[in-house]
Amino acid sequence: MKKVTAPYKYPRVIDFVSELPKTISGKIRRVDIRNKDNSKA
């Protein structure tokens, strides 16, 4: 993947989680993911 894409386009870190936060309708709650990421820093 790194050979074909520009360096700014691929992720530097990948975090694996057991479960993604979802809304009642089943969509992924991206805000919660961003907040969790910011709280680690």
Backbone as XML, in Angstrom:
<?xml version="1.0"?>
<chain id="A" units="angstrom">
  <residue number="1" name="MET">
    <atom name="N" x="0.821" y="-1.186" z="0.000"/>
    <atom name="CA" x="0.000" y="0.000" z="0.000"/>
    <atom name="C" x="0.871" y="1.258" z="0.000"/>
  </residue>
  <residue number="2" name="LYS">
    <atom name="N" x="1.945" y="1.253" z="0.760"/>
    <atom name="CA" x="2.793" y="2.435" z="0.843"/>
    <atom name="C" x="3.468" y="2.759" z="-0.478"/>
  </residue>
  <residue number="3" name="LYS">
    <atom name="N" x="3.692" y="1.758" z="-1.295"/>
    <atom name="CA" x="4.376" y="2.001" z="-2.563"/>
    <atom name="C" x="3.501" y="2.748" z="-3.559"/>
  </residue>
  <residue number="4" name="VAL">
    <atom name="N" x="2.190" y="2.584" z="-3.456"/>
    <atom name="CA" x="1.297" y="3.173" z="-4.449"/>
    <atom name="C" x="0.684" y="4.490" z="-4.003"/>
  </residue>
  <residue number="5" name="THR">
    <atom name="N" x="0.631" y="4.755" z="-2.706"/>
    <atom name="CA" x="-0.008" y="5.975" z="-2.224"/>
    <atom name="C" x="1.017" y="6.952" z="-1.673"/>
  </residue>
  <residue number="6" name="ALA">
    <atom name="N" x="0.608" y="8.208" z="-1.618"/>
    <atom name="CA" x="1.464" y="9.249" z="-1.056"/>
    <atom name="C" x="1.550" y="9.067" z="0.461"/>
  </residue>
  <residue number="7" name="PRO">
    <atom name="N" x="2.660" y="9.475" z="1.073"/>
    <atom name="CA" x="2.841" y="9.259" z="2.519"/>
    <atom name="C" x="1.756" y="9.887" z="3.395"/>
  </residue>
  <residue number="8" name="TYR">
    <atom name="N" x="1.176" y="10.996" z="2.971"/>
    <atom name="CA" x="0.166" y="11.643" z="3.804"/>
    <atom name="C" x="-1.189" y="10.946" z="3.715"/>
  </residue>
  <residue number="9" name="LYS">
    <atom name="N" x="-1.352" y="10.000" z="2.830"/>
    <atom name="CA" x="-2.647" y="9.350" z="2.636"/>
    <atom name="C" x="-2.830" y="8.074" z="3.453"/>
  </residue>
  <residue number="10" name="TYR">
    <atom name="N" x="-1.771" y="7.468" z="3.958"/>
    <atom name="CA" x="-1.955" y="6.242" z="4.726"/>
    <atom name="C" x="-1.814" y="6.525" z="6.219"/>
  </residue>
  <residue number="11" name="PRO">
    <atom name="N" x="-2.513" y="5.749" z="7.047"/>
    <atom name="CA" x="-2.494" y="6.002" z="8.488"/>
    <atom name="C" x="-1.143" y="5.680" z="9.111"/>
  </residue>
  <residue number="12" name="ARG">
    <atom name="N" x="-0.765" y="6.453" z="10.097"/>
    <atom name="CA" x="0.496" y="6.221" z="10.806"/>
    <atom name="C" x="0.311" y="5.226" z="11.939"/>
  </residue>
  <residue number="13" name="VAL">
    <atom name="N" x="-0.875" y="5.263" z="12.545"/>
    <atom name="CA" x="-1.170" y="4.377" z="13.671"/>
    <atom name="C" x="-2.545" y="3.758" z="13.449"/>
  </residue>
  <residue number="14" name="ILE">
    <atom name="N" x="-2.674" y="2.483" z="13.741"/>
    <atom name="CA" x="-3.963" y="1.805" z="13.655"/>
    <atom name="C" x="-4.276" y="1.226" z="15.023"/>
  </residue>
  <residue number="15" name="ASP">
    <atom name="N" x="-5.408" y="1.626" z="15.586"/>
    <atom name="CA" x="-5.855" y="1.098" z="16.876"/>
    <atom name="C" x="-6.978" y="0.103" z="16.635"/>
  </residue>
  <residue number="16" name="PHE">
    <atom name="N" x="-6.833" y="-1.087" z="17.188"/>
    <atom name="CA" x="-7.871" y="-2.100" z="17.065"/>
    <atom name="C" x="-8.734" y="-2.067" z="18.317"/>
  </residue>
  <residue number="17" name="VAL">
    <atom name="N" x="-10.037" y="-2.016" z="18.126"/>
    <atom name="CA" x="-10.980" y="-2.024" z="19.243"/>
    <atom name="C" x="-11.934" y="-3.193" z="19.064"/>
  </residue>
  <residue number="18" name="SER">
    <atom name="N" x="-12.485" y="-3.657" z="20.160"/>
    <atom name="CA" x="-13.388" y="-4.806" z="20.079"/>
    <atom name="C" x="-14.762" y="-4.415" z="19.553"/>
  </residue>
  <residue number="19" name="GLU">
    <atom name="N" x="-15.141" y="-3.144" z="19.751"/>
    <atom name="CA" x="-16.482" y="-2.723" z="19.368"/>
    <atom name="C" x="-16.486" y="-1.229" z="19.084"/>
  </residue>
  <residue number="20" name="LEU">
    <atom name="N" x="-17.236" y="-0.811" z="18.071"/>
    <atom name="CA" x="-17.360" y="0.603" z="17.744"/>
    <atom name="C" x="-18.632" y="1.163" z="18.373"/>
  </residue>
  <residue number="21" name="PRO">
    <atom name="N" x="-18.582" y="2.413" z="18.882"/>
    <atom name="CA" x="-19.798" y="3.011" z="19.437"/>
    <atom name="C" x="-20.793" y="3.297" z="18.318"/>
  </residue>
  <residue number="22" name="LYS">
    <atom name="N" x="-22.046" y="2.907" z="18.542"/>
    <atom name="CA" x="-23.070" y="3.083" z="17.513"/>
    <atom name="C" x="-24.274" y="3.819" z="18.068"/>
  </residue>
  <residue number="23" name="THR">
    <atom name="N" x="-25.014" y="4.473" z="17.161"/>
    <atom name="CA" x="-26.253" y="5.140" z="17.530"/>
    <atom name="C" x="-27.368" y="4.108" z="17.613"/>
  </residue>
  <residue number="24" name="ILE">
    <atom name="N" x="-28.545" y="4.551" z="17.991"/>
    <atom name="CA" x="-29.692" y="3.652" z="18.077"/>
    <atom name="C" x="-30.016" y="3.059" z="16.712"/>
  </residue>
  <residue number="25" name="SER">
    <atom name="N" x="-29.816" y="3.855" z="15.653"/>
    <atom name="CA" x="-30.129" y="3.370" z="14.305"/>
    <atom name="C" x="-29.023" y="2.490" z="13.726"/>
  </residue>
  <residue number="26" name="GLY">
    <atom name="N" x="-27.902" y="2.332" z="14.443"/>
    <atom name="CA" x="-26.848" y="1.426" z="14.001"/>
    <atom name="C" x="-25.681" y="2.088" z="13.292"/>
  </residue>
  <residue number="27" name="LYS">
    <atom name="N" x="-25.711" y="3.419" z="13.174"/>
    <atom name="CA" x="-24.597" y="4.116" z="12.523"/>
    <atom name="C" x="-23.446" y="4.288" z="13.516"/>
  </residue>
  <residue number="28" name="ILE">
    <atom name="N" x="-22.240" y="4.365" z="13.004"/>
    <atom name="CA" x="-21.060" y="4.534" z="13.856"/>
    <atom name="C" x="-20.998" y="5.970" z="14.361"/>
  </residue>
  <residue number="29" name="ARG">
    <atom name="N" x="-20.788" y="6.135" z="15.675"/>
    <atom name="CA" x="-20.700" y="7.468" z="16.284"/>
    <atom name="C" x="-19.271" y="7.972" z="16.175"/>
  </residue>
  <residue number="30" name="ARG">
    <atom name="N" x="-18.995" y="8.690" z="15.099"/>
    <atom name="CA" x="-17.644" y="9.178" z="14.830"/>
    <atom name="C" x="-17.180" y="10.203" z="15.861"/>
  </residue>
  <residue number="31" name="VAL">
    <atom name="N" x="-18.109" y="10.963" z="16.418"/>
    <atom name="CA" x="-17.760" y="11.960" z="17.433"/>
    <atom name="C" x="-17.157" y="11.276" z="18.655"/>
  </residue>
  <residue number="32" name="ASP">
    <atom name="N" x="-17.754" y="10.173" z="19.074"/>
    <atom name="CA" x="-17.228" y="9.440" z="20.229"/>
    <atom name="C" x="-15.836" y="8.888" z="19.951"/>
  </residue>
  <residue number="33" name="ILE">
    <atom name="N" x="-15.603" y="8.448" z="18.724"/>
    <atom name="CA" x="-14.284" y="7.925" z="18.359"/>
    <atom name="C" x="-13.251" y="9.045" z="18.414"/>
  </residue>
  <residue number="34" name="ARG">
    <atom name="N" x="-13.604" y="10.219" z="17.886"/>
    <atom name="CA" x="-12.675" y="11.357" z="17.926"/>
    <atom name="C" x="-12.391" y="11.779" z="19.360"/>
  </residue>
  <residue number="35" name="ASN">
    <atom name="N" x="-13.433" y="11.827" z="20.201"/>
    <atom name="CA" x="-13.249" y="12.232" z="21.596"/>
    <atom name="C" x="-12.362" y="11.243" z="22.341"/>
  </residue>
  <residue number="36" name="LYS">
    <atom name="N" x="-12.524" y="9.964" z="22.088"/>
    <atom name="CA" x="-11.694" y="8.952" z="22.744"/>
    <atom name="C" x="-10.240" y="9.107" z="22.310"/>
  </residue>
  <residue number="37" name="ASP">
    <atom name="N" x="-10.039" y="9.412" z="21.029"/>
    <atom name="CA" x="-8.690" y="9.591" z="20.502"/>
    <atom name="C" x="-8.031" y="10.819" z="21.122"/>
  </residue>
  <residue number="38" name="ASN">
    <atom name="N" x="-8.773" y="11.904" z="21.287"/>
    <atom name="CA" x="-8.217" y="13.124" z="21.874"/>
    <atom name="C" x="-7.932" y="12.957" z="23.360"/>
  </residue>
  <residue number="39" name="SER">
    <atom name="N" x="-8.700" y="12.140" z="24.042"/>
    <atom name="CA" x="-8.473" y="11.961" z="25.472"/>
    <atom name="C" x="-7.212" y="11.145" z="25.752"/>
  </residue>
  <residue number="40" name="LYS">
    <atom name="N" x="-6.754" y="10.343" z="24.770"/>
    <atom name="CA" x="-5.521" y="9.570" z="24.954"/>
    <atom name="C" x="-4.291" y="10.459" z="24.900"/>
  </residue>
  <residue number="41" name="ALA">
    <atom name="N" x="-4.358" y="11.551" z="24.170"/>
    <atom name="CA" x="-3.185" y="12.413" z="23.972"/>
    <atom name="C" x="-2.874" y="13.252" z="25.177"/>
  </residue>
</chain>
